[in-house]
Amino acid sequence: MMDPECSRLLPALCAALADPRQPLADDTCLEKLLDWFKTVAEAESSLLLLQENPALVELLSHVLKSQDVSARVLSFSLRLAGMFAAQEDCFLYLQQGELLRGLFGEGGPLCWAAWSVPTVRSGWIQGLRSLAQHTSALHFLVNSGAVDTVLSLQGDPSLFVASAASQLLVHTLALSMQDGATGCSSLWGGMWPACAQKIVGHVEESLQSTVAPQVMQALNILTSTFGRYHRPWTEVLWGQLCPLVARLLERNPIPAAHSLVDLLLSVARCPALSSSHSSLWEAVAQALRCVSPMQAGPLALGMLKLLHCPQALRAQAFGVLLQPLACVVKATGQAPRPSGWLDGAEGSSLTVDALLSSKSACVGILCQTLAQLEELQPLPQRPAPWPQEPLQDAAVTILQLCHSSAAPSSSDGGRFCATLMGCVRVQRAALDFLGTLSQETRSQELEKQVFAVLLEYLGSPDSSPTVLKKAFQTTLRWLLSSPRTPGCPNLSPRPLLFLRELFPVLQKRLCSPGWEVRDSALEFLTQLSRHWGAAAPGP
C-alpha cells in the first residue's frame, strides 16, 4: 500500500510532470518512478490505487489533451497507463473514460509531432506490452487498430523500436491462442482466432514478399514464437507455414538466409513438434545444400546437437561442417592423408568459392568451423566414429599455412597460403582446436607433426604474444595428455625428444624483452612443474 506521505506528495509530482516548464534532470528519475509505481501496483489493486489517487488519472488525461508535454513525459505516461491496465478491472476503469483508446488508438500520439521521437514510439509499444495480459486487452488491440500499427513498426528505423514491435506481436499471438477456445482440429482448417489470424496472415504475406527486410521480419516473429512457446498450436502453425518457408530456399539469392537458419534451428528445438515431422527435416536438408558456408555451419552444428535428429541428416550436417577444412587440406596436400578424411565432406565448389572470395570470408569461415568443431568434440552426441586423425591433420595444415611452412600443390593451395599468412585469428582458433584434440587417442606420426608445428610456433620470432600464449597452452595440454611408457612413470620417447628441443626455446623466451612473452613462458613452466612435481613418486 502506498505510504501516506507519498500519497500526499503525489499531486504535486503529477503537476510537475504535466508542466512543460518544469525541467527534468534526465530519464533516470522517470525510470525509478516507474519502478516504484510497479512495486506499489503489484502490492495492491491498481484500480484502488487510481481511485485513491485521482492525480494519476488527471496526469494521463492532461497528457492526452495537451500535446505540449515533453517526449520523455509522454513516453513515461504511456508506459504508466499500460502498467496500470495490466489488471483487467483497472483496464475497464480506464476504458470508461476513453483514456486507453486516446493514448493507444489511432487518434492519439500516433498523429502527434512527438511520434517522430523513437522514445515515444518505444513507450507506446512498452505500454501495450504491459496491458496485453487479458481478454479485454486482446479485444482492444484488435478494435483500436493497435495491431496494425505494431505490424508497421517492425520496419521502424530505430532497431530498438522494431525489435520491441516484433516481440509484442509474438506475445499477442500467444495471448490470442491462450484466450481462444479453438481446438487444434479447427486450426488445421485455418480457423484461427481473429487477432491470431491477423498476425498469421501478415506473416504469410511477408514470407511471399520479394522485399528481403519484410521476409526477415516474418522469420524473426516465427523464430521467437517457436523458441518461446511450445503448445500444440505451434505445430499447426509450422504445418501451415512450412511450404512458404521451403519456397524461400528455392529463390536465388535466398532472402534473409541468416534469419531463415535461425528459424529452422528454433523449430527443430521446439518440443511441441513431433520428432518425425518430415517437412522440417526436408527443409533443413535443403538449407544445408543451399545456404552459404558461413550460414550452413551454425545450422549443421545445431542439428548435430539434437538427440532426435535423423541419422541421414546428421551425416549430411557433419559433412557440411567439415567441408571448409576438407577444402583447405585437399588444396594443400602432397603426402597421403589419413583415411576417411573426405568421407562425406568433399569440398563443394560453393565452399571453395566462398573461402577464396576474400581474406575476411576465408578467415571468418575457418574460425567459425574450428570453433564449432571444438564445441562439438566433447559432446556425447558427437558423430561416431570421430575423425580424430583427419582433424589433427587439418589443424596442423592450417597452422602451417598461417606460418608459411606448408608447400601447396595447387593454385588454390597457394592462394590459401597467401590469404592465411600471419593471420592471428586463424592461428589462435587452430591452436585452441588442436588443444581440444589432445584428449583423444593419437598416432605417433601425427603426434610428431603436432609437436613439430608447436615447436615451430614457440620458437618463431614472428609469433605474436597472443599466439605464443595459445601455443604454450596447447603444448601443455598435449604434454600432459601424452601416454606414458607401460610400467614406467616417464613419458614416451616422442614427447621426451620434444622437451629436449623445447628447453632452449623456453630459455630464450624467459629472457624476452616483452613481458607478455616472459609471462606466457613462465606460466607454462610453472604449470608443467606443478603437475609433474605432484605426479613424481616420493623418496
SULBELLIN-V763128 format. One record per pair of residues at least 24 apart in sequence whose C-alpha atoms are under 8 Angstrom apart, sorted by the first residue. I is the first residue (numbers start at 1). J is the second residue. If there is no record, write none. Layout:
i = (I & I)
j = (J & J)
This chain:
i = (1 & 1 & 1 & 2 & 7 & 10 & 10 & 11 & 11 & 14 & 14 & 14 & 15 & 17 & 17 & 18 & 18 & 18 & 18 & 18 & 19 & 20 & 20 & 20 & 27 & 30 & 34 & 34 & 38 & 41 & 46 & 46 & 46 & 46 & 47 & 47 & 47 & 47 & 60 & 61 & 64 & 64 & 64 & 64 & 67 & 71 & 71 & 71 & 71 & 72 & 72 & 74 & 74 & 75 & 75 & 75 & 75 & 75 & 75 & 76 & 78 & 78 & 78 & 78 & 78 & 78 & 79 & 79 & 79 & 79 & 79 & 79 & 80 & 81 & 82 & 82 & 82 & 82 & 82 & 82 & 83 & 83 & 83 & 84 & 85 & 85 & 86 & 86 & 86 & 86 & 86 & 87 & 87 & 87 & 88 & 88 & 88 & 91 & 91 & 91 & 92 & 101 & 104 & 104 & 104 & 105 & 105 & 105 & 106 & 106 & 106 & 118 & 118 & 121 & 122 & 122 & 122 & 125 & 125 & 125 & 125 & 125 & 126 & 128 & 129 & 129 & 132 & 132 & 133 & 134 & 134 & 135 & 138 & 138 & 138 & 138 & 142 & 154 & 155 & 155 & 155 & 166 & 166 & 166 & 167 & 167 & 169 & 169 & 170 & 170 & 170 & 170 & 172 & 173 & 174 & 174 & 177 & 184 & 184 & 184 & 187 & 187 & 188 & 188 & 204 & 204 & 207 & 207 & 207 & 208 & 212 & 212 & 213 & 215 & 215 & 216 & 216 & 216 & 216 & 219 & 219 & 219 & 220 & 220 & 222 & 223 & 223 & 223 & 223 & 223 & 224 & 226 & 226 & 226 & 227 & 227 & 227 & 227 & 230 & 230 & 230 & 231 & 232 & 232 & 234 & 234 & 235 & 235 & 242 & 242 & 245 & 246 & 249 & 249 & 249 & 254 & 257 & 257 & 258 & 261 & 261 & 261 & 261 & 261 & 262 & 264 & 265 & 265 & 265 & 268 & 269 & 275 & 275 & 281 & 281 & 285 & 285 & 288 & 288 & 288 & 292 & 292 & 292 & 293 & 293 & 293 & 293 & 293 & 293 & 294 & 294 & 294 & 296 & 296 & 297 & 297 & 297 & 297 & 298 & 301 & 301 & 304 & 304 & 304 & 305 & 305 & 305 & 305 & 306 & 307 & 314 & 315 & 315 & 316 & 318 & 318 & 318 & 319 & 319 & 319 & 319 & 320 & 321 & 321 & 321 & 322 & 323 & 323 & 323 & 324 & 324 & 324 & 324 & 324 & 324 & 325 & 325 & 325 & 326 & 327 & 327 & 328 & 328 & 328 & 328 & 329 & 329 & 331 & 331 & 331 & 331 & 331 & 331 & 332 & 332 & 332 & 332 & 332 & 332 & 332 & 332 & 332 & 333 & 333 & 334 & 334 & 334 & 337 & 337 & 338 & 338 & 338 & 339 & 340 & 340 & 341 & 341 & 356 & 356 & 359 & 359 & 362 & 363 & 363 & 363 & 366 & 367 & 367 & 367 & 367 & 370 & 370 & 370 & 371 & 371 & 373 & 374 & 374 & 374 & 377 & 377 & 388 & 388 & 388 & 388 & 389 & 389 & 389 & 392 & 392 & 392 & 392 & 393 & 395 & 395 & 395 & 395 & 396 & 396 & 396 & 396 & 396 & 398 & 398 & 398 & 399 & 399 & 399 & 399 & 400 & 402 & 402 & 403 & 424 & 424 & 427 & 428 & 428 & 428 & 431 & 431 & 431 & 432 & 432 & 434 & 435 & 435 & 435 & 435 & 435 & 438 & 438 & 438 & 439 & 439 & 444 & 447 & 448 & 451 & 451 & 451 & 455 & 455 & 455 & 458 & 459 & 465 & 465 & 468 & 468 & 469 & 469 & 469 & 472 & 472 & 472 & 473 & 476 & 476 & 480 & 489)
j = (40 & 43 & 44 & 40 & 53 & 53 & 55 & 55 & 56 & 55 & 56 & 59 & 59 & 59 & 73 & 59 & 62 & 63 & 69 & 73 & 69 & 68 & 69 & 70 & 72 & 76 & 76 & 80 & 83 & 84 & 84 & 85 & 87 & 90 & 84 & 89 & 90 & 93 & 99 & 99 & 99 & 102 & 103 & 108 & 112 & 114 & 117 & 119 & 120 & 119 & 120 & 120 & 123 & 119 & 120 & 121 & 122 & 123 & 124 & 123 & 103 & 104 & 123 & 124 & 126 & 127 & 123 & 124 & 126 & 127 & 128 & 130 & 127 & 127 & 126 & 127 & 128 & 129 & 130 & 131 & 127 & 130 & 131 & 131 & 130 & 131 & 130 & 131 & 132 & 133 & 134 & 131 & 133 & 134 & 134 & 136 & 137 & 131 & 136 & 137 & 136 & 144 & 128 & 144 & 146 & 144 & 145 & 146 & 144 & 145 & 146 & 158 & 161 & 161 & 160 & 161 & 164 & 150 & 161 & 164 & 165 & 168 & 164 & 168 & 168 & 171 & 172 & 175 & 175 & 175 & 179 & 179 & 172 & 175 & 176 & 195 & 195 & 217 & 213 & 214 & 217 & 217 & 220 & 221 & 221 & 224 & 199 & 221 & 221 & 222 & 224 & 225 & 196 & 199 & 225 & 229 & 233 & 232 & 233 & 236 & 233 & 236 & 236 & 240 & 241 & 244 & 244 & 245 & 248 & 244 & 255 & 256 & 256 & 255 & 256 & 255 & 256 & 259 & 260 & 259 & 260 & 263 & 259 & 263 & 263 & 262 & 263 & 264 & 266 & 267 & 266 & 266 & 267 & 270 & 266 & 267 & 269 & 270 & 270 & 271 & 272 & 272 & 272 & 273 & 272 & 273 & 272 & 273 & 279 & 280 & 283 & 283 & 286 & 287 & 290 & 291 & 291 & 295 & 295 & 287 & 295 & 296 & 298 & 299 & 299 & 299 & 299 & 302 & 303 & 303 & 306 & 308 & 309 & 310 & 313 & 313 & 316 & 316 & 317 & 320 & 350 & 351 & 354 & 320 & 324 & 350 & 351 & 354 & 365 & 364 & 365 & 368 & 320 & 321 & 321 & 368 & 369 & 372 & 372 & 372 & 376 & 381 & 382 & 383 & 376 & 379 & 381 & 382 & 381 & 381 & 383 & 344 & 383 & 344 & 344 & 345 & 383 & 343 & 344 & 345 & 346 & 345 & 345 & 369 & 373 & 369 & 347 & 348 & 351 & 351 & 352 & 355 & 365 & 366 & 369 & 366 & 369 & 394 & 394 & 351 & 352 & 394 & 398 & 413 & 416 & 394 & 397 & 408 & 409 & 410 & 411 & 412 & 413 & 397 & 406 & 407 & 408 & 409 & 410 & 412 & 413 & 414 & 408 & 409 & 407 & 408 & 409 & 390 & 393 & 389 & 390 & 393 & 390 & 387 & 390 & 387 & 390 & 415 & 416 & 419 & 420 & 419 & 420 & 425 & 426 & 426 & 425 & 426 & 429 & 430 & 429 & 430 & 433 & 429 & 433 & 433 & 432 & 433 & 436 & 436 & 437 & 437 & 440 & 441 & 442 & 442 & 443 & 446 & 434 & 437 & 446 & 450 & 446 & 430 & 431 & 433 & 434 & 430 & 434 & 449 & 450 & 453 & 426 & 427 & 430 & 427 & 430 & 431 & 453 & 453 & 426 & 427 & 457 & 464 & 467 & 467 & 466 & 467 & 470 & 470 & 471 & 474 & 470 & 474 & 474 & 473 & 474 & 475 & 477 & 478 & 477 & 478 & 481 & 478 & 481 & 494 & 494 & 494 & 475 & 495 & 498 & 498 & 501 & 502 & 505 & 505 & 516 & 517 & 517 & 520 & 517 & 520 & 521 & 520 & 521 & 524 & 524 & 524 & 528 & 528 & 536)
